[in-house]
Amino acid sequence: MKLKRALGVALACAVMVNCFCLPVTAANTQAEPAAFSIDMQRASGKFSMTVSANKLRRANSSFSLDAGEVVTINASYAPSSASVDFGLIDSDNVFHFVTATNGSVNQGIEIEKRGQYTLAVRNNSSSEIEVSGFVSY
């Protein structure tokens, strides 16, 4: 009886250990130098990147938006003396943007036409900037 009970406990422990051991694999998520990645889940996503002087960087993925939707961009950047445009590039390659100064932006962009849009940041200054923020719609 004691042997059966001990074997039962050992088997139960082995099953529990196997249930909690899951394989883990690392993925290479490094984006191209000309793009950055934004994780858009549940209509929002965080982003962080470096933008070279006088350059535009766009996300490497786009998302579908309907006319009338408002995309809110809440971001900060350094150095804060730079002039930076935050916005969306539509399928016709038109950049719909708001200009930020003083190191931050918290503004919405209303979508006029249904389609695919890509988040983009344009650095209008002569020095490199570090940007991080949040996008929601």
PAVEXMAR-509202 format. One record per atom (N, C-alpha, C): residue number from 1; residue in three letters; x, y, z. Coordinates in nm, 4 decimals. Example, Ala and Ser with C-alpha at 12.3 -4.5 7.8 and 13.67 -1.06 7.14 Angstrom:
+-----+-----+----------+----------+----------+
|   n | res |       xx |       yy |       zz |
+-----+-----+----------+----------+----------+
|   1 | ALA |   1.3190 |  -0.5690 |   0.7800 |
|   1 | ALA |   1.2300 |  -0.4500 |   0.7800 |
|   1 | ALA |   1.3200 |  -0.3300 |   0.7800 |
|   2 | SER |   1.2850 |  -0.2250 |   0.7080 |
|   2 | SER |   1.3670 |  -0.1060 |   0.7140 |
|   2 | SER |   1.2900 |   0.0030 |   0.7870 |
+-----+-----+----------+----------+----------+
This chain:
+-----+-----+----------+----------+----------+
|   n | res |       xx |       yy |       zz |
+-----+-----+----------+----------+----------+
|   1 | MET |   0.0819 |  -0.1183 |   0.0000 |
|   1 | MET |   0.0000 |   0.0000 |   0.0000 |
|   1 | MET |   0.0872 |   0.1259 |   0.0000 |
|   2 | LYS |   0.1921 |   0.1279 |   0.0854 |
|   2 | LYS |   0.2820 |   0.2423 |   0.0912 |
|   2 | LYS |   0.3581 |   0.2579 |  -0.0397 |
|   3 | LEU |   0.3952 |   0.1474 |  -0.1022 |
|   3 | LEU |   0.4672 |   0.1524 |  -0.2292 |
|   3 | LEU |   0.3798 |   0.2119 |  -0.3393 |
|   4 | LYS |   0.2520 |   0.1711 |  -0.3446 |
|   4 | LYS |   0.1593 |   0.2260 |  -0.4426 |
|   4 | LYS |   0.1418 |   0.3761 |  -0.4231 |
|   5 | ARG |   0.1286 |   0.4167 |  -0.2985 |
|   5 | ARG |   0.1097 |   0.5584 |  -0.2672 |
|   5 | ARG |   0.2341 |   0.6389 |  -0.3059 |
|   6 | ALA |   0.3517 |   0.5879 |  -0.2750 |
|   6 | ALA |   0.4762 |   0.6572 |  -0.3091 |
|   6 | ALA |   0.4917 |   0.6685 |  -0.4605 |
|   7 | LEU |   0.4605 |   0.5617 |  -0.5325 |
|   7 | LEU |   0.4665 |   0.5641 |  -0.6781 |
|   7 | LEU |   0.3648 |   0.6644 |  -0.7342 |
|   8 | GLY |   0.2471 |   0.6719 |  -0.6783 |
|   8 | GLY |   0.1441 |   0.7660 |  -0.7219 |
|   8 | GLY |   0.1894 |   0.9093 |  -0.7028 |
|   9 | VAL |   0.2504 |   0.9387 |  -0.5885 |
|   9 | VAL |   0.3002 |   1.0739 |  -0.5606 |
|   9 | VAL |   0.4136 |   1.1078 |  -0.6564 |
|  10 | ALA |   0.5048 |   1.0152 |  -0.6804 |
|  10 | ALA |   0.6164 |   1.0379 |  -0.7716 |
|  10 | ALA |   0.5661 |   1.0627 |  -0.9138 |
|  11 | LEU |   0.4688 |   0.9855 |  -0.9568 |
|  11 | LEU |   0.4110 |   1.0031 |  -1.0901 |
|  11 | LEU |   0.3400 |   1.1388 |  -1.1018 |
|  12 | ALA |   0.2655 |   1.1769 |  -1.0009 |
|  12 | ALA |   0.1963 |   1.3063 |  -1.0016 |
|  12 | ALA |   0.2971 |   1.4204 |  -1.0089 |
|  13 | CYS |   0.4070 |   1.4096 |  -0.9349 |
|  13 | CYS |   0.5108 |   1.5133 |  -0.9397 |
|  13 | CYS |   0.5738 |   1.5213 |  -1.0783 |
|  14 | ALA |   0.5992 |   1.4067 |  -1.1388 |
|  14 | ALA |   0.6589 |   1.4043 |  -1.2722 |
|  14 | ALA |   0.5656 |   1.4697 |  -1.3747 |
|  15 | VAL |   0.4365 |   1.4426 |  -1.3654 |
|  15 | VAL |   0.3392 |   1.5022 |  -1.4566 |
|  15 | VAL |   0.3347 |   1.6528 |  -1.4371 |
|  16 | MET |   0.3367 |   1.7001 |  -1.3125 |
|  16 | MET |   0.3327 |   1.8445 |  -1.2854 |
|  16 | MET |   0.4565 |   1.9145 |  -1.3403 |
|  17 | VAL |   0.5724 |   1.8548 |  -1.3217 |
|  17 | VAL |   0.6961 |   1.9143 |  -1.3720 |
|  17 | VAL |   0.6906 |   1.9250 |  -1.5239 |
|  18 | ASN |   0.6426 |   1.8212 |  -1.5930 |
|  18 | ASN |   0.6333 |   1.8236 |  -1.7386 |
|  18 | ASN |   0.5314 |   1.9262 |  -1.7877 |
|  19 | CYS |   0.4271 |   1.9515 |  -1.7107 |
|  19 | CYS |   0.3270 |   2.0509 |  -1.7499 |
|  19 | CYS |   0.3830 |   2.1927 |  -1.7449 |
|  20 | PHE |   0.4744 |   2.2182 |  -1.6545 |
|  20 | PHE |   0.5275 |   2.3535 |  -1.6386 |
|  20 | PHE |   0.6550 |   2.3790 |  -1.7166 |
|  21 | CYS |   0.7133 |   2.2795 |  -1.7760 |
|  21 | CYS |   0.8356 |   2.2966 |  -1.8553 |
|  21 | CYS |   0.7963 |   2.3168 |  -2.0004 |
|  22 | LEU |   0.8107 |   2.4383 |  -2.0495 |
|  22 | LEU |   0.7762 |   2.4698 |  -2.1872 |
|  22 | LEU |   0.9020 |   2.5081 |  -2.2631 |
|  23 | PRO |   0.9151 |   2.4661 |  -2.3877 |
|  23 | PRO |   1.0327 |   2.5045 |  -2.4650 |
|  23 | PRO |   1.0290 |   2.6534 |  -2.4982 |
|  24 | VAL |   1.1454 |   2.7150 |  -2.4994 |
|  24 | VAL |   1.1579 |   2.8567 |  -2.5290 |
|  24 | VAL |   1.2578 |   2.8736 |  -2.6417 |
|  25 | THR |   1.2236 |   2.9584 |  -2.7391 |
|  25 | THR |   1.3119 |   2.9842 |  -2.8522 |
|  25 | THR |   1.3293 |   3.1346 |  -2.8678 |
|  26 | ALA |   1.4502 |   3.1774 |  -2.8929 |
|  26 | ALA |   1.4768 |   3.3196 |  -2.9157 |
|  26 | ALA |   1.4511 |   3.3513 |  -3.0624 |
|  27 | ALA |   1.3963 |   3.4693 |  -3.0880 |
|  27 | ALA |   1.3695 |   3.5125 |  -3.2243 |
|  27 | ALA |   1.4495 |   3.6381 |  -3.2539 |
|  28 | ASN |   1.4969 |   3.6491 |  -3.3754 |
|  28 | ASN |   1.5697 |   3.7680 |  -3.4179 |
|  28 | ASN |   1.4676 |   3.8718 |  -3.4631 |
|  29 | THR |   1.4501 |   3.9804 |  -3.3859 |
|  29 | THR |   1.3504 |   4.0827 |  -3.4186 |
|  29 | THR |   1.4162 |   4.2131 |  -3.4620 |
|  30 | GLN |   1.5424 |   4.2080 |  -3.4988 |
|  30 | GLN |   1.6125 |   4.3296 |  -3.5403 |
|  30 | GLN |   1.5560 |   4.3782 |  -3.6736 |
|  31 | ALA |   1.5126 |   4.5022 |  -3.6753 |
|  31 | ALA |   1.4539 |   4.5593 |  -3.7964 |
|  31 | ALA |   1.5621 |   4.6112 |  -3.8895 |
|  32 | GLU |   1.5235 |   4.6362 |  -4.0129 |
|  32 | GLU |   1.6152 |   4.6951 |  -4.1095 |
|  32 | GLU |   1.6564 |   4.8331 |  -4.0607 |
|  33 | PRO |   1.7717 |   4.8830 |  -4.1027 |
|  33 | PRO |   1.8143 |   5.0156 |  -4.0598 |
|  33 | PRO |   1.7156 |   5.1259 |  -4.0976 |
|  34 | ALA |   1.6408 |   5.1090 |  -4.2060 |
|  34 | ALA |   1.5491 |   5.2132 |  -4.2508 |
|  34 | ALA |   1.4100 |   5.1991 |  -4.1891 |
|  35 | ALA |   1.3883 |   5.1013 |  -4.1031 |
|  35 | ALA |   1.2552 |   5.0788 |  -4.0478 |
|  35 | ALA |   1.2638 |   5.0493 |  -3.8993 |
|  36 | PHE |   1.1513 |   5.0634 |  -3.8325 |
|  36 | PHE |   1.1423 |   5.0229 |  -3.6929 |
|  36 | PHE |   1.0164 |   4.9411 |  -3.6765 |
|  37 | SER |   1.0089 |   4.8680 |  -3.5699 |
|  37 | SER |   0.8970 |   4.7783 |  -3.5489 |
|  37 | SER |   0.8014 |   4.8367 |  -3.4466 |
|  38 | ILE |   0.6754 |   4.8214 |  -3.4727 |
|  38 | ILE |   0.5740 |   4.8608 |  -3.3755 |
|  38 | ILE |   0.4810 |   4.7432 |  -3.3570 |
|  39 | ASP |   0.4557 |   4.7102 |  -3.2342 |
|  39 | ASP |   0.3706 |   4.5979 |  -3.2008 |
|  39 | ASP |   0.2289 |   4.6502 |  -3.1793 |
|  40 | MET |   0.1424 |   4.6315 |  -3.2772 |
|  40 | MET |   0.0060 |   4.6823 |  -3.2681 |
|  40 | MET |  -0.0872 |   4.5698 |  -3.2245 |
|  41 | GLN |  -0.1186 |   4.5671 |  -3.0993 |
|  41 | GLN |  -0.2136 |   4.4708 |  -3.0464 |
|  41 | GLN |  -0.3222 |   4.5473 |  -2.9738 |
|  42 | ARG |  -0.4460 |   4.5036 |  -2.9944 |
|  42 | ARG |  -0.5595 |   4.5673 |  -2.9287 |
|  42 | ARG |  -0.5638 |   4.7169 |  -2.9560 |
|  43 | ALA |  -0.5343 |   4.7540 |  -3.0786 |
|  43 | ALA |  -0.5424 |   4.8919 |  -3.1243 |
|  43 | ALA |  -0.4465 |   4.9857 |  -3.0530 |
|  44 | SER |  -0.3340 |   4.9358 |  -3.0102 |
|  44 | SER |  -0.2321 |   5.0222 |  -2.9504 |
|  44 | SER |  -0.0964 |   4.9544 |  -2.9599 |
|  45 | GLY |   0.0088 |   5.0345 |  -2.9462 |
|  45 | GLY |   0.1418 |   4.9767 |  -2.9528 |
|  45 | GLY |   0.2489 |   5.0750 |  -2.9096 |
|  46 | LYS |   0.3572 |   5.0216 |  -2.8580 |
|  46 | LYS |   0.4714 |   5.1017 |  -2.8164 |
|  46 | LYS |   0.5764 |   5.1004 |  -2.9262 |
|  47 | PHE |   0.6561 |   5.2058 |  -2.9317 |
|  47 | PHE |   0.7658 |   5.2086 |  -3.0265 |
|  47 | PHE |   0.8839 |   5.2840 |  -2.9661 |
|  48 | SER |   1.0016 |   5.2530 |  -3.0173 |
|  48 | SER |   1.1256 |   5.3161 |  -2.9716 |
|  48 | SER |   1.2274 |   5.3022 |  -3.0834 |
|  49 | MET |   1.2975 |   5.4136 |  -3.1163 |
|  49 | MET |   1.3951 |   5.4066 |  -3.2231 |
|  49 | MET |   1.4874 |   5.5273 |  -3.2229 |
|  50 | THR |   1.5915 |   5.5171 |  -3.3030 |
|  50 | THR |   1.6830 |   5.6277 |  -3.3289 |
|  50 | THR |   1.6559 |   5.6754 |  -3.4708 |
|  51 | VAL |   1.6470 |   5.8073 |  -3.4883 |
|  51 | VAL |   1.6244 |   5.8627 |  -3.6220 |
|  51 | VAL |   1.7420 |   5.9553 |  -3.6540 |
|  52 | SER |   1.8099 |   5.9265 |  -3.7631 |
|  52 | SER |   1.9253 |   6.0070 |  -3.8063 |
|  52 | SER |   1.8815 |   6.1475 |  -3.8435 |
|  53 | ALA |   1.9786 |   6.2376 |  -3.8476 |
|  53 | ALA |   1.9525 |   6.3776 |  -3.8832 |
|  53 | ALA |   1.8892 |   6.3870 |  -4.0214 |
|  54 | ASN |   1.7859 |   6.4700 |  -4.0333 |
|  54 | ASN |   1.7173 |   6.4967 |  -4.1598 |
|  54 | ASN |   1.6713 |   6.3705 |  -4.2328 |
|  55 | LYS |   1.6232 |   6.2708 |  -4.1558 |
|  55 | LYS |   1.5769 |   6.1448 |  -4.2149 |
|  55 | LYS |   1.4360 |   6.1118 |  -4.1675 |
|  56 | LEU |   1.3673 |   6.0272 |  -4.2443 |
|  56 | LEU |   1.2364 |   5.9737 |  -4.2089 |
|  56 | LEU |   1.2503 |   5.8247 |  -4.1870 |
|  57 | ARG |   1.1934 |   5.7747 |  -4.0773 |
|  57 | ARG |   1.1909 |   5.6294 |  -4.0530 |
|  57 | ARG |   1.0470 |   5.5863 |  -4.0428 |
|  58 | ARG |   1.0172 |   5.4728 |  -4.1049 |
|  58 | ARG |   0.8811 |   5.4189 |  -4.1005 |
|  58 | ARG |   0.8829 |   5.2791 |  -4.0410 |
|  59 | ALA |   0.7717 |   5.2420 |  -3.9808 |
|  59 | ALA |   0.7579 |   5.1071 |  -3.9252 |
|  59 | ALA |   0.7623 |   5.0063 |  -4.0389 |
|  60 | ASN |   0.8017 |   4.8835 |  -4.0072 |
|  60 | ASN |   0.8102 |   4.7823 |  -4.1119 |
|  60 | ASN |   0.6789 |   4.7040 |  -4.1275 |
|  61 | SER |   0.5745 |   4.7481 |  -4.0588 |
|  61 | SER |   0.4433 |   4.6863 |  -4.0752 |
|  61 | SER |   0.3373 |   4.7961 |  -4.0768 |
|  62 | SER |   0.2256 |   4.7669 |  -4.1419 |
|  62 | SER |   0.1180 |   4.8653 |  -4.1498 |
|  62 | SER |  -0.0074 |   4.8084 |  -4.0853 |
|  63 | PHE |  -0.1080 |   4.8928 |  -4.0692 |
|  63 | PHE |  -0.2340 |   4.8493 |  -4.0109 |
|  63 | PHE |  -0.3485 |   4.9172 |  -4.0844 |
|  64 | SER |  -0.4625 |   4.8527 |  -4.0830 |
|  64 | SER |  -0.5791 |   4.8994 |  -4.1548 |
|  64 | SER |  -0.6598 |   4.9957 |  -4.0684 |
|  65 | LEU |  -0.7015 |   5.1073 |  -4.1289 |
|  65 | LEU |  -0.7819 |   5.2072 |  -4.0584 |
|  65 | LEU |  -0.9015 |   5.2461 |  -4.1438 |
|  66 | ASP |  -1.0108 |   5.2824 |  -4.0771 |
|  66 | ASP |  -1.1307 |   5.3292 |  -4.1450 |
|  66 | ASP |  -1.1397 |   5.4804 |  -4.1393 |
|  67 | ALA |  -1.2086 |   5.5386 |  -4.2342 |
|  67 | ALA |  -1.2317 |   5.6831 |  -4.2347 |
|  67 | ALA |  -1.3010 |   5.7231 |  -4.1051 |
|  68 | GLY |  -1.2571 |   5.8336 |  -4.0474 |
|  68 | GLY |  -1.3156 |   5.8826 |  -3.9229 |
|  68 | GLY |  -1.2433 |   5.8376 |  -3.7971 |
|  69 | GLU |  -1.1611 |   5.7337 |  -3.8087 |
|  69 | GLU |  -1.0845 |   5.6912 |  -3.6908 |
|  69 | GLU |  -0.9778 |   5.7953 |  -3.6592 |
|  70 | VAL |  -0.9432 |   5.8054 |  -3.5301 |
|  70 | VAL |  -0.8394 |   5.8981 |  -3.4868 |
|  70 | VAL |  -0.7244 |   5.8173 |  -3.4271 |
|  71 | VAL |  -0.6058 |   5.8384 |  -3.4799 |
|  71 | VAL |  -0.4853 |   5.7742 |  -3.4280 |
|  71 | VAL |  -0.4150 |   5.8763 |  -3.3388 |
|  72 | THR |  -0.3939 |   5.8385 |  -3.2124 |
|  72 | THR |  -0.3277 |   5.9277 |  -3.1181 |
|  72 | THR |  -0.1830 |   5.8850 |  -3.1014 |
|  73 | ILE |  -0.0925 |   5.9806 |  -3.1162 |
|  73 | ILE |   0.0504 |   5.9558 |  -3.0986 |
|  73 | ILE |   0.0954 |   6.0323 |  -2.9751 |
|  74 | ASN |   0.1472 |   5.9575 |  -2.8774 |
|  74 | ASN |   0.1982 |   6.0158 |  -2.7527 |
|  74 | ASN |   0.3439 |   5.9731 |  -2.7425 |
|  75 | ALA |   0.4361 |   6.0675 |  -2.7646 |
|  75 | ALA |   0.5779 |   6.0314 |  -2.7707 |
|  75 | ALA |   0.6656 |   6.1431 |  -2.7161 |
|  76 | SER |   0.7886 |   6.1040 |  -2.6851 |
|  76 | SER |   0.8894 |   6.2020 |  -2.6450 |
|  76 | SER |   1.0183 |   6.1705 |  -2.7195 |
|  77 | TYR |   1.1056 |   6.2708 |  -2.7278 |
|  77 | TYR |   1.2311 |   6.2529 |  -2.7994 |
|  77 | TYR |   1.3379 |   6.3437 |  -2.7393 |
|  78 | ALA |   1.4628 |   6.3052 |  -2.7654 |
|  78 | ALA |   1.5774 |   6.3829 |  -2.7165 |
|  78 | ALA |   1.6823 |   6.3865 |  -2.8261 |
|  79 | PRO |   1.7503 |   6.4974 |  -2.8462 |
|  79 | PRO |   1.7373 |   6.6206 |  -2.7688 |
|  79 | PRO |   1.6055 |   6.6915 |  -2.7999 |
|  80 | SER |   1.5516 |   6.7587 |  -2.7000 |
|  80 | SER |   1.4199 |   6.8217 |  -2.7117 |
|  80 | SER |   1.4204 |   6.9457 |  -2.8001 |
|  81 | SER |   1.5372 |   6.9936 |  -2.8400 |
|  81 | SER |   1.5453 |   7.1119 |  -2.9263 |
|  81 | SER |   1.5126 |   7.0806 |  -3.0724 |
|  82 | ALA |   1.5035 |   6.9536 |  -3.1082 |
|  82 | ALA |   1.4774 |   6.9134 |  -3.2466 |
|  82 | ALA |   1.3321 |   6.9387 |  -3.2854 |
|  83 | SER |   1.3095 |   6.9574 |  -3.4148 |
|  83 | SER |   1.1748 |   6.9633 |  -3.4713 |
|  83 | SER |   1.1492 |   6.8266 |  -3.5354 |
|  84 | VAL |   1.0392 |   6.7631 |  -3.4938 |
|  84 | VAL |   1.0124 |   6.6258 |  -3.5369 |
|  84 | VAL |   0.8682 |   6.6149 |  -3.5851 |
|  85 | ASP |   0.8475 |   6.5434 |  -3.6967 |
|  85 | ASP |   0.7135 |   6.5165 |  -3.7486 |
|  85 | ASP |   0.6769 |   6.3717 |  -3.7164 |
|  86 | PHE |   0.5624 |   6.3524 |  -3.6544 |
|  86 | PHE |   0.5090 |   6.2201 |  -3.6246 |
|  86 | PHE |   0.3836 |   6.2018 |  -3.7083 |
|  87 | GLY |   0.3696 |   6.0861 |  -3.7725 |
|  87 | GLY |   0.2494 |   6.0688 |  -3.8521 |
|  87 | GLY |   0.2328 |   5.9318 |  -3.9120 |
|  88 | LEU |   0.1477 |   5.9282 |  -4.0139 |
|  88 | LEU |   0.1108 |   5.8047 |  -4.0817 |
|  88 | LEU |   0.1296 |   5.8221 |  -4.2311 |
|  89 | ILE |   0.1846 |   5.7203 |  -4.2940 |
|  89 | ILE |   0.1993 |   5.7198 |  -4.4394 |
|  89 | ILE |   0.0914 |   5.6288 |  -4.4955 |
|  90 | ASP |   0.0104 |   5.6818 |  -4.5881 |
|  90 | ASP |  -0.0979 |   5.6020 |  -4.6448 |
|  90 | ASP |  -0.0488 |   5.5192 |  -4.7641 |
|  91 | SER |  -0.1400 |   5.4443 |  -4.8252 |
|  91 | SER |  -0.1025 |   5.3553 |  -4.9358 |
|  91 | SER |  -0.0615 |   5.4316 |  -5.0611 |
|  92 | ASP |  -0.0929 |   5.5620 |  -5.0676 |
|  92 | ASP |  -0.0482 |   5.6460 |  -5.1790 |
|  92 | ASP |   0.0851 |   5.7138 |  -5.1486 |
|  93 | ASN |   0.1478 |   5.6758 |  -5.0393 |
|  93 | ASN |   0.2765 |   5.7284 |  -4.9937 |
|  93 | ASN |   0.2692 |   5.8759 |  -4.9514 |
|  94 | VAL |   0.1507 |   5.9194 |  -4.9043 |
|  94 | VAL |   0.1325 |   6.0550 |  -4.8524 |
|  94 | VAL |   0.1541 |   6.0509 |  -4.7014 |
|  95 | PHE |   0.2352 |   6.1425 |  -4.6514 |
|  95 | PHE |   0.2690 |   6.1498 |  -4.5090 |
|  95 | PHE |   0.1741 |   6.2484 |  -4.4391 |
|  96 | HIS |   0.0843 |   6.1970 |  -4.3552 |
|  96 | HIS |  -0.0084 |   6.2775 |  -4.2759 |
|  96 | HIS |   0.0561 |   6.2927 |  -4.1382 |
|  97 | PHE |   0.0920 |   6.4147 |  -4.0983 |
|  97 | PHE |   0.1736 |   6.4292 |  -3.9779 |
|  97 | PHE |   0.1347 |   6.5494 |  -3.8929 |
|  98 | VAL |   0.1861 |   6.5467 |  -3.7698 |
|  98 | VAL |   0.1816 |   6.6609 |  -3.6782 |
|  98 | VAL |   0.3262 |   6.6911 |  -3.6417 |
|  99 | THR |   0.3577 |   6.8198 |  -3.6259 |
|  99 | THR |   0.4943 |   6.8596 |  -3.5924 |
|  99 | THR |   0.5058 |   6.8800 |  -3.4423 |
| 100 | ALA |   0.6112 |   6.8241 |  -3.3851 |
| 100 | ALA |   0.6356 |   6.8362 |  -3.2417 |
| 100 | ALA |   0.7603 |   6.9199 |  -3.2173 |
| 101 | THR |   0.7540 |   6.9983 |  -3.1134 |
| 101 | THR |   0.8703 |   7.0749 |  -3.0681 |
| 101 | THR |   0.8766 |   7.0607 |  -2.9168 |
| 102 | ASN |   0.9867 |   7.0970 |  -2.8581 |
| 102 | ASN |   1.0055 |   7.0905 |  -2.7130 |
| 102 | ASN |   1.0086 |   6.9494 |  -2.6564 |
| 103 | GLY |   1.0362 |   6.8492 |  -2.7388 |
| 103 | GLY |   1.0630 |   6.7149 |  -2.6889 |
| 103 | GLY |   0.9463 |   6.6210 |  -2.6710 |
| 104 | SER |   0.8241 |   6.6629 |  -2.7048 |
| 104 | SER |   0.7128 |   6.5690 |  -2.6887 |
| 104 | SER |   0.5958 |   6.6040 |  -2.7798 |
| 105 | VAL |   0.5097 |   6.5045 |  -2.7982 |
| 105 | VAL |   0.3870 |   6.5222 |  -2.8752 |
| 105 | VAL |   0.2797 |   6.4321 |  -2.8137 |
| 106 | ASN |   0.1574 |   6.4808 |  -2.8118 |
| 106 | ASN |   0.0416 |   6.4016 |  -2.7708 |
| 106 | ASN |  -0.0767 |   6.4551 |  -2.8510 |
| 107 | GLN |  -0.0893 |   6.4042 |  -2.9752 |
| 107 | GLN |  -0.1899 |   6.4556 |  -3.0670 |
| 107 | GLN |  -0.2533 |   6.3433 |  -3.1452 |
| 108 | GLY |  -0.3727 |   6.3719 |  -3.1951 |
| 108 | GLY |  -0.4436 |   6.2762 |  -3.2772 |
| 108 | GLY |  -0.4428 |   6.3178 |  -3.4233 |
| 109 | ILE |  -0.4492 |   6.2190 |  -3.5103 |
| 109 | ILE |  -0.4595 |   6.2409 |  -3.6544 |
| 109 | ILE |  -0.5857 |   6.1694 |  -3.7001 |
| 110 | GLU |  -0.6811 |   6.2441 |  -3.7567 |
| 110 | GLU |  -0.8047 |   6.1826 |  -3.8037 |
| 110 | GLU |  -0.7838 |   6.1264 |  -3.9440 |
| 111 | ILE |  -0.8287 |   6.0042 |  -3.9634 |
| 111 | ILE |  -0.8143 |   5.9353 |  -4.0911 |
| 111 | ILE |  -0.9289 |   5.9772 |  -4.1832 |
| 112 | GLU |  -0.8946 |   6.0239 |  -4.3026 |
| 112 | GLU |  -0.9961 |   6.0698 |  -4.3976 |
| 112 | GLU |  -1.0399 |   5.9606 |  -4.4940 |
| 113 | LYS |  -0.9493 |   5.8650 |  -4.5216 |
| 113 | LYS |  -0.9776 |   5.7631 |  -4.6224 |
| 113 | LYS |  -0.9401 |   5.6251 |  -4.5684 |
| 114 | ARG |  -1.0284 |   5.5277 |  -4.5855 |
| 114 | ARG |  -1.0007 |   5.3909 |  -4.5414 |
| 114 | ARG |  -0.8810 |   5.3350 |  -4.6168 |
| 115 | GLY |  -0.7931 |   5.2617 |  -4.5437 |
| 115 | GLY |  -0.6786 |   5.2018 |  -4.6095 |
| 115 | GLY |  -0.5729 |   5.1536 |  -4.5125 |
| 116 | GLN |  -0.4577 |   5.1193 |  -4.5684 |
| 116 | GLN |  -0.3430 |   5.0721 |  -4.4909 |
| 116 | GLN |  -0.2541 |   5.1923 |  -4.4576 |
| 117 | TYR |  -0.2128 |   5.2009 |  -4.3325 |
| 117 | TYR |  -0.1290 |   5.3113 |  -4.2869 |
| 117 | TYR |  -0.0072 |   5.2578 |  -4.2135 |
| 118 | THR |   0.1032 |   5.3314 |  -4.2241 |
| 118 | THR |   0.2282 |   5.2953 |  -4.1593 |
| 118 | THR |   0.2744 |   5.4117 |  -4.0731 |
| 119 | LEU |   0.3075 |   5.3845 |  -3.9481 |
| 119 | LEU |   0.3592 |   5.4879 |  -3.8598 |
| 119 | LEU |   0.4973 |   5.5317 |  -3.9072 |
| 120 | ALA |   0.5242 |   5.6631 |  -3.9014 |
| 120 | ALA |   0.6545 |   5.7148 |  -3.9439 |
| 120 | ALA |   0.6934 |   5.8342 |  -3.8574 |
| 121 | VAL |   0.8259 |   5.8554 |  -3.8464 |
| 121 | VAL |   0.8816 |   5.9685 |  -3.7718 |
| 121 | VAL |   0.9857 |   6.0348 |  -3.8604 |
| 122 | ARG |   0.9729 |   6.1677 |  -3.8767 |
| 122 | ARG |   1.0691 |   6.2432 |  -3.9582 |
| 122 | ARG |   1.1444 |   6.3408 |  -3.8675 |
| 123 | ASN |   1.2776 |   6.3297 |  -3.8694 |
| 123 | ASN |   1.3647 |   6.4178 |  -3.7920 |
| 123 | ASN |   1.4053 |   6.5339 |  -3.8821 |
| 124 | ASN |   1.3601 |   6.6552 |  -3.8487 |
| 124 | ASN |   1.3915 |   6.7733 |  -3.9291 |
| 124 | ASN |   1.5155 |   6.8465 |  -3.8797 |
| 125 | SER |   1.5842 |   6.7912 |  -3.7812 |
| 125 | SER |   1.7008 |   6.8596 |  -3.7232 |
| 125 | SER |   1.8310 |   6.8055 |  -3.7819 |
| 126 | SER |   1.9399 |   6.8726 |  -3.7473 |
| 126 | SER |   2.0712 |   6.8341 |  -3.7992 |
| 126 | SER |   2.1448 |   6.7389 |  -3.7059 |
| 127 | SER |   2.0756 |   6.6869 |  -3.6034 |
| 127 | SER |   2.1383 |   6.5883 |  -3.5142 |
| 127 | SER |   2.0454 |   6.4688 |  -3.4945 |
| 128 | GLU |   2.1051 |   6.3553 |  -3.4645 |
| 128 | GLU |   2.0319 |   6.2320 |  -3.4407 |
| 128 | GLU |   1.9424 |   6.2469 |  -3.3172 |
| 129 | ILE |   1.8250 |   6.1806 |  -3.3186 |
| 129 | ILE |   1.7346 |   6.1854 |  -3.2040 |
| 129 | ILE |   1.6979 |   6.0441 |  -3.1594 |
| 130 | GLU |   1.6629 |   6.0323 |  -3.0321 |
| 130 | GLU |   1.6102 |   5.9086 |  -2.9738 |
| 130 | GLU |   1.4624 |   5.9330 |  -2.9463 |
| 131 | VAL |   1.3767 |   5.8433 |  -2.9949 |
| 131 | VAL |   1.2321 |   5.8601 |  -2.9825 |
| 131 | VAL |   1.1722 |   5.7372 |  -2.9159 |
| 132 | SER |   1.0752 |   5.7593 |  -2.8284 |
| 132 | SER |   0.9958 |   5.6486 |  -2.7740 |
| 132 | SER |   0.8550 |   5.6998 |  -2.7511 |
| 133 | GLY |   0.7596 |   5.6094 |  -2.7666 |
| 133 | GLY |   0.6223 |   5.6534 |  -2.7505 |
| 133 | GLY |   0.5209 |   5.5421 |  -2.7612 |
| 134 | PHE |   0.3972 |   5.5854 |  -2.7739 |
| 134 | PHE |   0.2819 |   5.4967 |  -2.7725 |
| 134 | PHE |   0.1825 |   5.5465 |  -2.8778 |
| 135 | VAL |   0.1255 |   5.4534 |  -2.9533 |
| 135 | VAL |   0.0261 |   5.4872 |  -3.0537 |
| 135 | VAL |  -0.1027 |   5.4120 |  -3.0213 |
| 136 | SER |  -0.2156 |   5.4803 |  -3.0320 |
| 136 | SER |  -0.3435 |   5.4115 |  -3.0100 |
| 136 | SER |  -0.4469 |   5.4620 |  -3.1092 |
| 137 | TYR |  -0.5447 |   5.3753 |  -3.1383 |
| 137 | TYR |  -0.6562 |   5.4144 |  -3.2252 |
| 137 | TYR |  -0.7778 |   5.3333 |  -3.1907 |
+-----+-----+----------+----------+----------+
